[in-house]
């Protein structure tokens, strides 16, 4: 009897079994669960109404009438309501001379409230944290903020701490990626991801229009999230991370300079948002979704898109095709996810993503309402959007949530979560969720400064 065929079959079977075991091991190793998260709600005495925001602008004696009109128009069109928050030094009129302590006080108020609440909610102790990832774009003290947190909460001396700066509004998902990859090397571990921004020392006091926009859009806030790859903890997790994709087009000069901290030429530093930003965002979004789509969409939708795209290309060659056909093919992302967590960077950002993904008003309502209630809180914004969905009872077990954010560089990062457990906490929205969406999001400044609508020619990125 020839044993060679039998031996070959046995070897192939053994190899296949090894591959299956390796795949299962990799899957177990890459597990990443969201235990819980907290969005920071600053003290009420730090609220800044649109009237106060207008007053902050008017007290800048360097501005002329054109600049006043420009900024008032930005406020009117910003989509931000009456209850967002500012640092104390700005409310006290000290924005021209911020101190290092102002920035640290802003950070400590967030740490002491949100991180402490997260430990209390989950029952996880600071000593249980194996990985700590902190991101704050425009503030990088020494010792680092990660060290400040580790000291403040008495974490272990072997905690793997990472501190990110200069990564822009998309750093929250960069931190998530770092935490996930670090957990892969540490079985049954817990990671704390902290996302916020420092506003106190970064109020722009010059007259460059591209650098004034940040004053109107950015507000105080922050988030803290606990992640784990421990299956025993995963059983009580809220969500599981299914995929994460990053796109960075910093090699392109225009994209790199579209959102940049720089000197305005008069010695005043601020964040410049150029006219190239929408184009950079569109390109980064396209690259990101091109990589994400095959991972999360059903084969039927990918096949439909491929056939439709081929059909559209043929139609372009035919006379009058543009008049008789509805346009280019679009992927229907609703076949792969049920909810969309869009970065509330501004009304233009939300509307741009809405059009690109073919979303409706219901899909972007969480982002619009987050912008209205909290403003743009930079890297933590996505968690406020998620919290809105949870507070509204939208998230059911098995639902998938797409998080999508943009940041300087220029970057577009995305991730997909699957709801695993109960999600009904109202979180930071508890006191106001029943008021949302409001009957109108009209800005009170619209009534007092309606004349700004008559101004033409201002290219606004809001």
Secondary structure, 3 states (H helix, E strand, C coil): CCCHHHHHHHHHHHHHHHHHHHHHHHHHHCCCEEEEEEECCCCHHHEECHHHHHHHHHCCCCCCHHHHHHHHHHHHHCCCCCCEECCHHHHCCCHHHCCHHHHHHHHHHHHHHHHHHHHHHHCCCHHHCCEEEEEECCCCCCCCHHHHHHHHHCCCCCCEEEEECCCHHHHHHHHHHHHHHHHCCCCCCEEEEEEECCCCCCCCCCCCHHHHHHHHHECCCEEEEEEECCHHHHCCCCEEEEEEEEEECCCCHHHHCCEEEEECCCCCEEEEECCCHHHHHHHHHHHHHHHHHHHHCCHHHHHHHHHHHHHHHHHHCCCCHHHHCCCCCCCCHHHCCCEEEECCCCHHHHHHHHHHHCCCHHHHHHHHHHHHHHCECHHHHHHHHHHHHHHCCCCCCCCEEEEEEEECCCEEEEEEEEECCCCCCCHHHCCCHHHCCCCCCCCCHHHHCHHHHHCCCCCCCC
